[in-house]
């Protein structure tokens, strides 16, 4: 289910098994929510059109977030995972300046972590 009205730009992905895989030059919605018992989010945003502030929220029992961002994007990570870690490439979580695009990742899972790389 995708809501594309201008006042609410949240892209919802809900499934029992499976996650979200996105890559390529398309537009990344300002807010994306992935809700699934088993499944993760694999997002390659290096060629995507990204808003000034973009957020990705992933909620699952098993599954994490793998995120690849362009060099000029700052990433903020908030996560809770009982079994899983957080790997953020150095330089990815710098303090943003006013002209920098920001991607906020929120991952809540029992099994699964967050892996962020810059490319």
C-alpha positions, 0 to 999 in steps of 0.5 A, a space after each residue: 500500500 502506497 500513499 502518494 498524496 503531497 501531505 502524507 508521503 509514507 510508503 508502507 510495505 507490509 508482508 508476512 514473509 519477505 522484505 523490501 529491496 530497492 535500488 536504482 535511479 527512482 525517487 525514494 519516498 520521504 518516509 518508508 515503513 517496512 512491517 513484516 514478521 520475517 524479512 528485512 530491508 535492502 536499500 541501495 540509494 546511491 542512484 536514487 533521488 533522496 529528499 532532504 530528510 528521508 526516514 526508513 523504519 523497519 519492524 520485524 521479528 527476524 531481519 535487518 537493514 542493509 543500506 548503501 548511501 552516496 558519499 554526501 549523505 549523512 545517516 542517523 541510526 536508531 535501533 533495537 535488536 536483541 540479537 544483531 549488531 550495528 555496523 556503520 561505515 566510518 564517516 557515515 554518521 558525521 554531524 550534518 550541515 544545513 546543505 546535507 541530505 539525511 537518511 534516518 534508519 530505525 530498526 526494531 527486531 529480535 534478530 537482525 541488525 543494521 549495516 550502512 556503507 557509503 559508496 
